[in-house]
Amino acid sequence: MQITVSGLPGSGTTTLSRLLSDYYELELISSGEIFRRMAKERGMSLADFGAMAEKDPSIDLDIDKNQKSIIHTQDDLVLESRLAGHMAKGVPNVLKIWIKAPLLTRVKRIQRREKTISFDEELAKTVEREKSEALRYKNYYGIDITDLSIYDIVIDSEKWNQYQTLDILRVAIDALVGPE
């Protein structure tokens, strides 16, 4: 089984990917965590690292090339990243999930996770980061990140907590592949 989980920052993709990975006993590969680690290793904020990635395409291209290779060659995994669904293009039987949540909800979650700056500062950083990413995806791959038509499931993580969202996704997944 191959599952991709995508969504904007703070939507809950990492949390839900971990839950899906644990439940179905699948390997989890998270590009968001890789990107955060790379920023931290350089002593940079995500916004600053994103701005650097705008100028140095090798950062995104390397991460994305890795993802594409993994999803095209490896079974039994959850691949979590903003572009995971797009990286799975041409791979049969991959379930592509998009997790969404309103901007203000996502910013509150990011602020809680990062434990750093004020809400208004985090809001500005998040908006800047999303613009930066959208621009890079459009320039590098011609991808409009707001076009959700490639996804099999789009679910709003504000409406349910993480376990309820997992339960909804499990029902959908089990209906497709049968319970594990």
LOGU-316653 format. One record per residue (C-alpha): x, y, z; residue number from 1. Coordinates in nm, 4 decimals. Layout:
N
<roba><east>X</east><north>Y</north><up>Z</up><nr>NUM</nr></roba>
...
This chain:
180
<roba><east>0.0000</east><north>0.0000</north><up>0.0000</up><nr>1</nr></roba>
<roba><east>0.1247</east><north>0.3489</north><up>-0.0881</up><nr>2</nr></roba>
<roba><east>-0.0324</east><north>0.6612</north><up>0.0579</up><nr>3</nr></roba>
<roba><east>0.0657</east><north>1.0218</north><up>-0.0018</up><nr>4</nr></roba>
<roba><east>-0.0380</east><north>1.2902</north><up>0.2451</up><nr>5</nr></roba>
<roba><east>-0.0135</east><north>1.6549</north><up>0.1475</up><nr>6</nr></roba>
<roba><east>-0.1366</east><north>1.9862</north><up>0.2845</up><nr>7</nr></roba>
<roba><east>-0.0296</east><north>2.3365</north><up>0.3722</up><nr>8</nr></roba>
<roba><east>0.1812</east><north>2.4122</north><up>0.6827</up><nr>9</nr></roba>
<roba><east>-0.0082</east><north>2.3440</north><up>1.0053</up><nr>10</nr></roba>
<roba><east>-0.2845</east><north>2.1413</north><up>0.8408</up><nr>11</nr></roba>
<roba><east>-0.1867</east><north>1.8250</north><up>1.0282</up><nr>12</nr></roba>
<roba><east>-0.0135</east><north>1.6266</north><up>0.7558</up><nr>13</nr></roba>
<roba><east>0.2761</east><north>1.5124</north><up>0.9734</up><nr>14</nr></roba>
<roba><east>0.0509</east><north>1.4060</north><up>1.2615</up><nr>15</nr></roba>
<roba><east>-0.1886</east><north>1.2172</north><up>1.0356</up><nr>16</nr></roba>
<roba><east>0.0960</east><north>1.0605</north><up>0.8393</up><nr>17</nr></roba>
<roba><east>0.2429</east><north>0.9255</north><up>1.1631</up><nr>18</nr></roba>
<roba><east>-0.0946</east><north>0.7894</north><up>1.2705</up><nr>19</nr></roba>
<roba><east>-0.1537</east><north>0.6236</north><up>0.9316</up><nr>20</nr></roba>
<roba><east>0.1993</east><north>0.4847</north><up>0.9291</up><nr>21</nr></roba>
<roba><east>0.1565</east><north>0.3383</north><up>1.2776</up><nr>22</nr></roba>
<roba><east>-0.1901</east><north>0.1974</north><up>1.2129</up><nr>23</nr></roba>
<roba><east>-0.1067</east><north>0.0297</north><up>0.8824</up><nr>24</nr></roba>
<roba><east>0.2551</east><north>-0.0493</north><up>0.9807</up><nr>25</nr></roba>
<roba><east>0.3961</east><north>0.1428</north><up>0.6852</up><nr>26</nr></roba>
<roba><east>0.7259</east><north>0.3266</north><up>0.6613</up><nr>27</nr></roba>
<roba><east>0.6874</east><north>0.7039</north><up>0.6984</up><nr>28</nr></roba>
<roba><east>0.8925</east><north>0.9416</north><up>0.4875</up><nr>29</nr></roba>
<roba><east>0.8321</east><north>1.3101</north><up>0.5697</up><nr>30</nr></roba>
<roba><east>0.9799</east><north>1.5791</north><up>0.3483</up><nr>31</nr></roba>
<roba><east>0.8547</east><north>1.8522</north><up>0.5808</up><nr>32</nr></roba>
<roba><east>1.0679</east><north>1.7175</north><up>0.8612</up><nr>33</nr></roba>
<roba><east>1.3643</east><north>1.6913</north><up>0.6249</up><nr>34</nr></roba>
<roba><east>1.3143</east><north>2.0556</north><up>0.5186</up><nr>35</nr></roba>
<roba><east>1.2807</east><north>2.1726</north><up>0.8843</up><nr>36</nr></roba>
<roba><east>1.5952</east><north>1.9779</north><up>0.9786</up><nr>37</nr></roba>
<roba><east>1.7891</east><north>2.1324</north><up>0.6889</up><nr>38</nr></roba>
<roba><east>1.6797</east><north>2.4822</north><up>0.7987</up><nr>39</nr></roba>
<roba><east>1.7751</east><north>2.4123</north><up>1.1600</up><nr>40</nr></roba>
<roba><east>2.1142</east><north>2.2699</north><up>1.0583</up><nr>41</nr></roba>
<roba><east>2.1844</east><north>2.5992</north><up>0.8840</up><nr>42</nr></roba>
<roba><east>2.0552</east><north>2.8014</north><up>1.1818</up><nr>43</nr></roba>
<roba><east>1.7761</east><north>2.9485</north><up>0.9666</up><nr>44</nr></roba>
<roba><east>1.4035</east><north>3.0022</north><up>1.0123</up><nr>45</nr></roba>
<roba><east>1.1734</east><north>2.8169</north><up>0.7732</up><nr>46</nr></roba>
<roba><east>1.0868</east><north>3.1470</north><up>0.6039</up><nr>47</nr></roba>
<roba><east>1.4546</east><north>3.2351</north><up>0.5546</up><nr>48</nr></roba>
<roba><east>1.5394</east><north>2.8844</north><up>0.4376</up><nr>49</nr></roba>
<roba><east>1.2417</east><north>2.8959</north><up>0.2005</up><nr>50</nr></roba>
<roba><east>1.3692</east><north>3.2272</north><up>0.0638</up><nr>51</nr></roba>
<roba><east>1.7102</east><north>3.0673</north><up>0.0142</up><nr>52</nr></roba>
<roba><east>1.5449</east><north>2.7736</north><up>-0.1642</up><nr>53</nr></roba>
<roba><east>1.3785</east><north>3.0256</north><up>-0.3983</up><nr>54</nr></roba>
<roba><east>1.7260</east><north>3.1363</north><up>-0.5065</up><nr>55</nr></roba>
<roba><east>1.8854</east><north>2.7903</north><up>-0.4933</up><nr>56</nr></roba>
<roba><east>1.6613</east><north>2.5432</north><up>-0.6751</up><nr>57</nr></roba>
<roba><east>1.8911</east><north>2.2537</north><up>-0.5898</up><nr>58</nr></roba>
<roba><east>1.7378</east><north>2.2369</north><up>-0.2390</up><nr>59</nr></roba>
<roba><east>1.3822</east><north>2.1687</north><up>-0.3570</up><nr>60</nr></roba>
<roba><east>1.4865</east><north>1.9699</north><up>-0.6592</up><nr>61</nr></roba>
<roba><east>1.6984</east><north>1.7348</north><up>-0.4498</up><nr>62</nr></roba>
<roba><east>1.4196</east><north>1.6722</north><up>-0.1969</up><nr>63</nr></roba>
<roba><east>1.1618</east><north>1.6243</north><up>-0.4730</up><nr>64</nr></roba>
<roba><east>1.3855</east><north>1.3953</north><up>-0.6786</up><nr>65</nr></roba>
<roba><east>1.4280</east><north>1.1799</north><up>-0.3697</up><nr>66</nr></roba>
<roba><east>1.0528</east><north>1.1660</north><up>-0.3101</up><nr>67</nr></roba>
<roba><east>0.9800</east><north>1.0760</north><up>-0.6696</up><nr>68</nr></roba>
<roba><east>1.2343</east><north>0.7956</north><up>-0.6640</up><nr>69</nr></roba>
<roba><east>1.0948</east><north>0.6583</north><up>-0.3383</up><nr>70</nr></roba>
<roba><east>0.7283</east><north>0.6584</north><up>-0.4430</up><nr>71</nr></roba>
<roba><east>0.8160</east><north>0.5023</north><up>-0.7788</up><nr>72</nr></roba>
<roba><east>1.0263</east><north>0.2204</north><up>-0.6306</up><nr>73</nr></roba>
<roba><east>0.9080</east><north>0.1442</north><up>-0.2783</up><nr>74</nr></roba>
<roba><east>0.5889</east><north>-0.0187</north><up>-0.1496</up><nr>75</nr></roba>
<roba><east>0.4309</east><north>-0.0066</north><up>0.1946</up><nr>76</nr></roba>
<roba><east>0.4876</east><north>0.3568</north><up>0.2766</up><nr>77</nr></roba>
<roba><east>0.3309</east><north>0.6865</north><up>0.3684</up><nr>78</nr></roba>
<roba><east>0.4994</east><north>0.9749</north><up>0.1871</up><nr>79</nr></roba>
<roba><east>0.4236</east><north>1.3111</north><up>0.3455</up><nr>80</nr></roba>
<roba><east>0.5066</east><north>1.6379</north><up>0.1738</up><nr>81</nr></roba>
<roba><east>0.3442</east><north>1.9333</north><up>0.0072</up><nr>82</nr></roba>
<roba><east>0.4011</east><north>1.7751</north><up>-0.3361</up><nr>83</nr></roba>
<roba><east>0.3800</east><north>1.4044</north><up>-0.2481</up><nr>84</nr></roba>
<roba><east>0.0649</east><north>1.3541</north><up>-0.4552</up><nr>85</nr></roba>
<roba><east>0.2280</east><north>1.5200</north><up>-0.7541</up><nr>86</nr></roba>
<roba><east>0.5457</east><north>1.3158</north><up>-0.7119</up><nr>87</nr></roba>
<roba><east>0.3318</east><north>0.9996</north><up>-0.7366</up><nr>88</nr></roba>
<roba><east>0.2087</east><north>1.0893</north><up>-1.0845</up><nr>89</nr></roba>
<roba><east>0.2110</east><north>0.7802</north><up>-1.3026</up><nr>90</nr></roba>
<roba><east>0.2320</east><north>0.5361</north><up>-1.0109</up><nr>91</nr></roba>
<roba><east>-0.0752</east><north>0.3090</north><up>-1.0077</up><nr>92</nr></roba>
<roba><east>-0.2849</east><north>0.2493</north><up>-0.6961</up><nr>93</nr></roba>
<roba><east>-0.1378</east><north>0.5277</north><up>-0.4823</up><nr>94</nr></roba>
<roba><east>-0.3968</east><north>0.6842</north><up>-0.2520</up><nr>95</nr></roba>
<roba><east>-0.3442</east><north>1.0613</north><up>-0.2560</up><nr>96</nr></roba>
<roba><east>-0.4762</east><north>1.2555</north><up>0.0451</up><nr>97</nr></roba>
<roba><east>-0.4880</east><north>1.6340</north><up>0.0944</up><nr>98</nr></roba>
<roba><east>-0.5372</east><north>1.7629</north><up>0.4493</up><nr>99</nr></roba>
<roba><east>-0.6777</east><north>2.1145</north><up>0.4692</up><nr>100</nr></roba>
<roba><east>-0.7542</east><north>2.3599</north><up>0.7477</up><nr>101</nr></roba>
<roba><east>-0.8271</east><north>2.7339</north><up>0.7567</up><nr>102</nr></roba>
<roba><east>-0.5256</east><north>2.9668</north><up>0.7698</up><nr>103</nr></roba>
<roba><east>-0.5880</east><north>3.0946</north><up>1.1244</up><nr>104</nr></roba>
<roba><east>-0.6252</east><north>2.7402</north><up>1.2591</up><nr>105</nr></roba>
<roba><east>-0.3045</east><north>2.6355</north><up>1.0869</up><nr>106</nr></roba>
<roba><east>-0.1146</east><north>2.9355</north><up>1.2244</up><nr>107</nr></roba>
<roba><east>-0.2310</east><north>2.8549</north><up>1.5797</up><nr>108</nr></roba>
<roba><east>-0.1045</east><north>2.4992</north><up>1.5356</up><nr>109</nr></roba>
<roba><east>0.2300</east><north>2.6138</north><up>1.3973</up><nr>110</nr></roba>
<roba><east>0.2710</east><north>2.8618</north><up>1.6812</up><nr>111</nr></roba>
<roba><east>0.1927</east><north>2.5888</north><up>1.9360</up><nr>112</nr></roba>
<roba><east>0.4431</east><north>2.3512</north><up>1.7694</up><nr>113</nr></roba>
<roba><east>0.7249</east><north>2.6024</north><up>1.7198</up><nr>114</nr></roba>
<roba><east>0.6704</east><north>2.7848</north><up>2.0536</up><nr>115</nr></roba>
<roba><east>0.8394</east><north>3.0969</north><up>1.9273</up><nr>116</nr></roba>
<roba><east>0.6819</east><north>3.4211</north><up>1.8130</up><nr>117</nr></roba>
<roba><east>0.3526</east><north>3.6054</north><up>1.8451</up><nr>118</nr></roba>
<roba><east>0.0457</east><north>3.4989</north><up>1.6503</up><nr>119</nr></roba>
<roba><east>0.0667</east><north>3.8004</north><up>1.4185</up><nr>120</nr></roba>
<roba><east>0.4334</east><north>3.7342</north><up>1.3443</up><nr>121</nr></roba>
<roba><east>0.3623</east><north>3.3652</north><up>1.2802</up><nr>122</nr></roba>
<roba><east>0.0716</east><north>3.4593</north><up>1.0537</up><nr>123</nr></roba>
<roba><east>0.2963</east><north>3.6867</north><up>0.8469</up><nr>124</nr></roba>
<roba><east>0.5703</east><north>3.4202</north><up>0.8317</up><nr>125</nr></roba>
<roba><east>0.3236</east><north>3.1501</north><up>0.7272</up><nr>126</nr></roba>
<roba><east>0.1696</east><north>3.3633</north><up>0.4532</up><nr>127</nr></roba>
<roba><east>0.5197</east><north>3.4505</north><up>0.3277</up><nr>128</nr></roba>
<roba><east>0.6284</east><north>3.0852</north><up>0.3396</up><nr>129</nr></roba>
<roba><east>0.3207</east><north>2.9680</north><up>0.1479</up><nr>130</nr></roba>
<roba><east>0.3704</east><north>3.2327</north><up>-0.1206</up><nr>131</nr></roba>
<roba><east>0.7359</east><north>3.1314</north><up>-0.1511</up><nr>132</nr></roba>
<roba><east>0.6489</east><north>2.7637</north><up>-0.1846</up><nr>133</nr></roba>
<roba><east>0.3663</east><north>2.8253</north><up>-0.4334</up><nr>134</nr></roba>
<roba><east>0.6006</east><north>3.0326</north><up>-0.6489</up><nr>135</nr></roba>
<roba><east>0.8708</east><north>2.7656</north><up>-0.6437</up><nr>136</nr></roba>
<roba><east>0.6286</east><north>2.4844</north><up>-0.7282</up><nr>137</nr></roba>
<roba><east>0.4886</east><north>2.6861</north><up>-1.0186</up><nr>138</nr></roba>
<roba><east>0.8342</east><north>2.7806</north><up>-1.1481</up><nr>139</nr></roba>
<roba><east>0.9973</east><north>2.4385</north><up>-1.1087</up><nr>140</nr></roba>
<roba><east>0.7143</east><north>2.2061</north><up>-1.2069</up><nr>141</nr></roba>
<roba><east>0.4225</east><north>2.4127</north><up>-1.3372</up><nr>142</nr></roba>
<roba><east>0.2204</east><north>2.2945</north><up>-1.0344</up><nr>143</nr></roba>
<roba><east>-0.0633</east><north>2.5060</north><up>-0.8948</up><nr>144</nr></roba>
<roba><east>-0.0654</east><north>2.3987</north><up>-0.5299</up><nr>145</nr></roba>
<roba><east>-0.4260</east><north>2.5220</north><up>-0.4920</up><nr>146</nr></roba>
<roba><east>-0.5537</east><north>2.2743</north><up>-0.7539</up><nr>147</nr></roba>
<roba><east>-0.6703</east><north>1.9768</north><up>-0.5482</up><nr>148</nr></roba>
<roba><east>-0.8109</east><north>1.7786</north><up>-0.8417</up><nr>149</nr></roba>
<roba><east>-0.5301</east><north>1.5190</north><up>-0.8306</up><nr>150</nr></roba>
<roba><east>-0.6255</east><north>1.4031</north><up>-0.4792</up><nr>151</nr></roba>
<roba><east>-0.8493</east><north>1.1055</north><up>-0.4043</up><nr>152</nr></roba>
<roba><east>-0.9480</east><north>1.2416</north><up>-0.0624</up><nr>153</nr></roba>
<roba><east>-0.9581</east><north>1.6001</north><up>0.0656</up><nr>154</nr></roba>
<roba><east>-1.0391</east><north>1.6307</north><up>0.4359</up><nr>155</nr></roba>
<roba><east>-1.0672</east><north>1.9325</north><up>0.6674</up><nr>156</nr></roba>
<roba><east>-0.8668</east><north>1.8660</north><up>0.9840</up><nr>157</nr></roba>
<roba><east>-1.0341</east><north>2.1544</north><up>1.1682</up><nr>158</nr></roba>
<roba><east>-1.3654</east><north>1.9692</north><up>1.1819</up><nr>159</nr></roba>
<roba><east>-1.2341</east><north>1.6622</north><up>1.3666</up><nr>160</nr></roba>
<roba><east>-0.9469</east><north>1.5911</north><up>1.6016</up><nr>161</nr></roba>
<roba><east>-0.6512</east><north>1.3872</north><up>1.4768</up><nr>162</nr></roba>
<roba><east>-0.7975</east><north>1.0523</north><up>1.5865</up><nr>163</nr></roba>
<roba><east>-1.1391</east><north>1.1210</north><up>1.4355</up><nr>164</nr></roba>
<roba><east>-0.9695</east><north>1.2272</north><up>1.1124</up><nr>165</nr></roba>
<roba><east>-0.7675</east><north>0.9040</north><up>1.1212</up><nr>166</nr></roba>
<roba><east>-1.0892</east><north>0.7051</north><up>1.1678</up><nr>167</nr></roba>
<roba><east>-1.2465</east><north>0.8734</north><up>0.8641</up><nr>168</nr></roba>
<roba><east>-0.9375</east><north>0.8037</north><up>0.6547</up><nr>169</nr></roba>
<roba><east>-0.9240</east><north>0.4424</north><up>0.7763</up><nr>170</nr></roba>
<roba><east>-1.2822</east><north>0.3835</north><up>0.6611</up><nr>171</nr></roba>
<roba><east>-1.1948</east><north>0.5217</north><up>0.3169</up><nr>172</nr></roba>
<roba><east>-0.8674</east><north>0.3272</north><up>0.2925</up><nr>173</nr></roba>
<roba><east>-1.0199</east><north>0.0007</north><up>0.4133</up><nr>174</nr></roba>
<roba><east>-1.3036</east><north>0.0382</north><up>0.1613</up><nr>175</nr></roba>
<roba><east>-1.0411</east><north>0.0563</north><up>-0.1138</up><nr>176</nr></roba>
<roba><east>-0.7913</east><north>-0.2066</north><up>-0.0029</up><nr>177</nr></roba>
<roba><east>-0.9705</east><north>-0.4028</north><up>0.2665</up><nr>178</nr></roba>
<roba><east>-0.8788</east><north>-0.3950</north><up>0.6356</up><nr>179</nr></roba>
<roba><east>-0.5221</east><north>-0.4907</north><up>0.7184</up><nr>180</nr></roba>
